[in-house]
Amino acid sequence: MWEFASVRLTNKKNGKTVKQEHPTPKPEGIIERMIKASSNKGDLVLDLFSGTGTTAYIAKKNDRHFVGCDNNPEYIKIIEKRLKWA
């Protein structure tokens, strides 16, 4: 059974409530588990609705290649920043 805590629309940073960057954030743990269960290192992961790049970030972190799409230019900027952290 897969059990993961939901990602809320707000979270705490430095004791202050901060609004999330995306209206439907996904738990990194579940994305990582799906990627590991369905691909091998070096494989290509496709995400047609990339949002703020959780799948891209987790794919890179787990030695997978990534192709993603999103129609929001602001999300693309966020993805680029996140991939620098991976």
Backbone as a chain_set.jsonl record, in Angstrom:
{"seq": "MWEFASVRLTNKKNGKTVKQEHPTPKPEGIIERMIKASSNKGDLVLDLFSGTGTTAYIAKKNDRHFVGCDNNPEYIKIIEKRLKWA", "coords": {"N": [[0.838, -1.177, 0.0], [0.492, 2.224, -0.808], [1.16, 5.065, 0.964], [1.006, 8.446, 1.456], [1.523, 11.678, 2.756], [-0.635, 14.421, 2.099], [0.043, 17.289, 0.051], [-0.233, 20.454, 1.086], [-2.004, 23.532, 0.21], [-0.829, 25.631, 1.46], [2.139, 26.221, 3.294], [4.622, 26.165, 5.92], [7.277, 28.422, 6.273], [10.077, 29.46, 7.835], [8.462, 29.988, 10.04], [6.333, 31.385, 8.971], [3.284, 31.452, 7.081], [3.176, 30.341, 3.785], [2.08, 30.671, 0.476], [1.69, 28.011, -1.841], [3.439, 27.42, -4.978], [2.006, 26.251, -7.01], [-1.328, 25.206, -7.815], [-2.032, 22.493, -7.489], [-0.073, 20.756, -6.0], [2.148, 17.918, -5.984], [3.08, 15.161, -3.907], [6.52, 14.664, -3.418], [7.518, 12.162, -2.707], [5.685, 10.222, -3.69], [5.871, 10.617, -6.439], [8.554, 9.972, -6.84], [8.509, 7.274, -6.137], [6.851, 6.228, -8.162], [8.405, 6.775, -10.449], [10.726, 5.243, -9.941], [9.554, 2.705, -9.885], [8.721, 2.324, -12.469], [10.725, 2.768, -14.309], [14.201, 2.684, -15.367], [17.565, 3.638, -14.38], [18.87, 6.116, -16.508], [16.766, 5.966, -18.297], [14.048, 7.572, -20.117], [11.807, 9.964, -18.916], [8.552, 11.105, -19.325], [6.524, 13.921, -19.004], [3.616, 15.365, -19.555], [2.204, 17.426, -18.452], [3.724, 19.413, -16.795], [3.733, 21.357, -14.752], [5.152, 22.794, -11.911], [7.433, 21.303, -12.011], [7.988, 18.983, -10.416], [8.137, 16.266, -11.181], [10.204, 16.394, -13.091], [12.348, 17.244, -11.487], [12.585, 15.085, -9.645], [13.08, 13.003, -11.438], [15.589, 13.761, -12.536], [17.111, 13.741, -10.189], [17.15, 11.039, -9.712], [18.687, 9.944, -11.698], [17.48, 9.833, -14.272], [16.475, 10.728, -17.599], [14.596, 13.539, -18.852], [11.61, 14.797, -20.298], [9.399, 17.394, -20.649], [6.292, 19.292, -20.638], [4.555, 22.372, -20.442], [2.051, 24.902, -20.397], [2.349, 27.29, -19.11], [4.364, 29.985, -18.818], [5.557, 30.978, -16.462], [5.736, 28.756, -14.797], [7.601, 27.268, -16.187], [9.926, 28.758, -15.762], [10.205, 28.289, -13.008], [10.66, 25.534, -13.042], [13.165, 25.452, -14.336], [14.796, 26.664, -12.378], [14.482, 24.802, -10.272], [15.692, 22.536, -11.372], [18.331, 23.221, -11.376], [18.961, 22.844, -8.732], [18.881, 20.118, -8.407]], "CA": [[0.0, 0.0, 0.0], [1.225, 3.479, -0.857], [0.565, 6.103, 1.786], [1.795, 9.674, 1.469], [0.805, 12.851, 3.248], [-0.969, 15.356, 1.033], [0.774, 18.55, 0.024], [-1.246, 21.497, 1.282], [-1.828, 24.75, -0.56], [0.055, 26.523, 2.196], [3.078, 25.556, 4.193], [5.332, 27.092, 6.805], [8.691, 28.691, 6.05], [10.548, 30.402, 8.848], [7.36, 30.327, 10.923], [5.287, 32.133, 8.273], [2.522, 30.694, 6.102], [3.535, 30.737, 2.427], [1.252, 30.019, -0.534], [2.424, 27.155, -2.78], [3.582, 27.989, -6.312], [1.109, 25.567, -7.939], [-2.566, 24.87, -7.103], [-2.172, 21.052, -7.229], [1.254, 20.159, -5.805], [2.196, 16.471, -5.767], [4.132, 14.754, -2.965], [7.72, 14.149, -4.086], [7.679, 10.739, -2.412], [4.889, 9.375, -4.587], [6.449, 10.757, -7.781], [9.793, 9.188, -6.836], [8.161, 5.85, -6.13], [6.352, 5.89, -9.5], [9.533, 6.781, -11.389], [11.568, 4.077, -9.666], [8.812, 1.477, -10.183], [8.388, 2.186, -13.887], [11.851, 3.094, -15.185], [15.559, 2.38, -14.904], [18.511, 4.738, -14.557], [19.151, 6.395, -17.905], [15.536, 5.987, -19.087], [13.412, 8.854, -20.363], [10.527, 10.182, -18.24], [7.747, 12.105, -20.031], [5.454, 14.527, -18.212], [2.959, 16.305, -20.466], [1.643, 18.528, -17.667], [4.843, 19.494, -15.852], [3.517, 22.255, -13.617], [6.376, 23.418, -11.408], [8.592, 20.462, -12.246], [8.295, 17.951, -9.43], [8.562, 15.054, -11.879], [11.519, 16.667, -13.676], [13.307, 17.284, -10.383], [12.769, 13.73, -9.125], [13.717, 12.217, -12.505], [17.004, 14.126, -12.572], [17.706, 13.286, -8.933], [17.257, 9.584, -9.777], [19.458, 9.588, -12.898], [16.649, 9.626, -15.457], [16.324, 11.871, -18.498], [13.26, 14.077, -18.681], [10.987, 15.694, -21.263], [8.151, 17.866, -20.074], [5.579, 20.388, -21.294], [3.547, 23.115, -19.701], [1.7, 26.105, -21.15], [2.515, 28.462, -18.262], [5.78, 30.391, -18.827], [6.064, 31.151, -15.099], [6.096, 27.425, -14.305], [8.846, 26.871, -16.87], [11.004, 29.422, -15.012], [10.354, 27.572, -11.742], [11.298, 24.253, -13.357], [14.584, 25.707, -14.611], [15.458, 26.889, -11.083], [14.506, 23.543, -9.52], [16.645, 21.588, -11.961], [19.676, 23.634, -10.945], [19.15, 22.309, -7.378], [18.93, 18.635, -8.417]], "C": [[0.89, 1.249, 0.0], [0.481, 4.511, -0.019], [1.506, 7.292, 1.851], [0.932, 10.797, 1.999], [0.518, 13.776, 2.073], [-0.106, 16.611, 1.154], [-0.275, 19.65, 0.077], [-0.962, 22.721, 0.418], [-0.988, 25.781, 0.17], [1.001, 25.684, 3.032], [3.794, 26.612, 5.022], [6.792, 27.194, 6.389], [9.091, 29.77, 7.036], [9.399, 30.891, 9.736], [6.216, 31.084, 10.272], [4.583, 31.225, 7.273], [2.819, 31.248, 4.717], [2.657, 29.973, 1.453], [2.138, 29.201, -1.476], [2.459, 27.81, -4.152], [2.591, 27.4, -7.309], [-0.149, 25.127, -7.187], [-2.748, 23.383, -6.794], [-0.808, 20.392, -7.058], [1.154, 18.667, -5.511], [3.304, 16.136, -4.774], [5.33, 14.166, -3.717], [7.883, 12.656, -3.879], [6.907, 9.846, -3.35], [5.418, 9.444, -6.019], [7.723, 9.918, -7.867], [9.486, 7.691, -6.895], [7.649, 5.401, -7.502], [7.487, 5.813, -10.513], [10.407, 5.55, -11.185], [10.877, 2.769, -10.042], [8.621, 1.259, -11.681], [9.527, 2.522, -14.841], [13.168, 2.677, -14.543], [16.424, 3.618, -15.062], [18.818, 4.876, -16.042], [17.914, 6.433, -18.794], [15.005, 7.413, -19.214], [12.057, 8.899, -19.67], [9.817, 11.321, -18.964], [6.645, 12.6, -19.114], [4.824, 15.62, -19.067], [2.301, 17.489, -19.764], [2.599, 18.786, -16.501], [4.615, 20.395, -14.649], [4.814, 22.896, -13.187], [7.56, 22.461, -11.369], [8.935, 19.412, -11.217], [8.803, 16.685, -10.11], [9.943, 15.239, -12.498], [12.609, 16.612, -12.615], [13.617, 15.879, -9.873], [13.438, 12.845, -10.171], [15.217, 12.498, -12.539], [17.74, 13.603, -11.344], [17.954, 11.771, -8.934], [17.879, 9.097, -11.082], [18.604, 9.157, -14.072], [16.702, 10.888, -16.311], [14.865, 12.308, -18.433], [12.86, 14.948, -19.862], [9.654, 16.101, -20.66], [7.578, 19.034, -20.846], [4.698, 21.094, -20.271], [3.273, 24.398, -20.47], [1.845, 27.39, -20.334], [3.996, 28.844, -18.201], [6.375, 30.586, -17.434], [6.482, 29.812, -14.5], [7.396, 26.942, -14.934], [10.041, 27.501, -16.154], [11.276, 28.706, -13.69], [11.056, 26.235, -11.972], [12.793, 24.442, -13.585], [15.361, 25.92, -13.31], [15.569, 25.585, -10.295], [15.536, 22.579, -10.057], [18.087, 21.969, -11.656], [19.986, 23.077, -9.562], [19.388, 20.813, -7.374], [20.354, 18.121, -8.565]], "O": [[1.895, 1.318, 0.707], [-0.691, 4.793, -0.268], [2.662, 7.16, 2.251], [-0.264, 10.854, 1.716], [1.334, 13.9, 1.159], [0.402, 16.937, 2.227], [-1.117, 19.748, -0.816], [0.16, 22.927, -0.045], [-0.483, 26.716, -0.452], [0.677, 24.563, 3.424], [3.586, 27.811, 4.835], [7.462, 26.183, 6.178], [8.51, 30.855, 7.064], [9.364, 32.056, 10.134], [5.228, 31.397, 10.935], [5.202, 30.337, 6.687], [2.733, 32.454, 4.487], [2.501, 28.758, 1.582], [3.216, 29.652, -1.862], [1.618, 28.653, -4.463], [2.357, 27.998, -8.359], [-0.053, 24.714, -6.032], [-3.542, 23.039, -5.919], [-0.42, 19.558, -7.877], [0.205, 18.208, -4.875], [4.361, 16.767, -4.797], [5.169, 13.276, -4.552], [8.339, 11.953, -4.78], [7.418, 8.808, -3.771], [5.412, 8.44, -6.731], [7.945, 9.23, -8.863], [10.138, 6.943, -7.624], [7.983, 4.306, -7.954], [7.53, 4.9, -11.337], [10.787, 4.889, -12.151], [11.537, 1.823, -10.472], [8.385, 0.132, -12.117], [9.323, 2.558, -16.054], [13.239, 2.365, -13.355], [16.065, 4.543, -15.79], [19.001, 3.883, -16.746], [17.997, 6.887, -19.935], [15.448, 8.328, -18.52], [11.249, 7.982, -19.817], [10.404, 12.379, -19.191], [5.918, 11.806, -18.517], [5.424, 16.674, -19.279], [1.888, 18.448, -20.416], [2.313, 18.42, -15.361], [5.255, 20.203, -13.615], [5.514, 23.486, -14.01], [8.584, 22.77, -10.759], [10.086, 18.982, -11.151], [9.789, 16.095, -9.667], [10.77, 14.329, -12.435], [13.662, 16.008, -12.821], [14.782, 15.526, -9.691], [14.282, 12.018, -9.825], [16.023, 11.568, -12.568], [18.853, 13.087, -11.447], [18.85, 11.281, -8.247], [17.626, 7.974, -11.518], [18.957, 8.222, -14.791], [16.945, 11.982, -15.802], [13.999, 11.542, -18.01], [13.659, 15.736, -20.367], [8.876, 15.256, -20.216], [8.282, 19.69, -21.614], [4.168, 20.471, -19.351], [4.169, 24.927, -21.127], [1.5, 28.468, -20.818], [4.798, 28.123, -17.608], [7.574, 30.382, -17.244], [7.475, 29.74, -13.775], [8.198, 26.279, -14.277], [11.062, 26.841, -15.962], [12.429, 28.534, -13.296], [11.935, 25.846, -11.203], [13.599, 23.666, -13.073], [16.469, 25.406, -13.163], [16.616, 25.292, -9.719], [16.19, 21.876, -9.287], [18.97, 21.112, -11.679], [21.154, 22.857, -9.239], [20.017, 20.283, -6.458], [20.574, 16.91, -8.591]]}, "num_chains": 1, "name": "protein.A"}
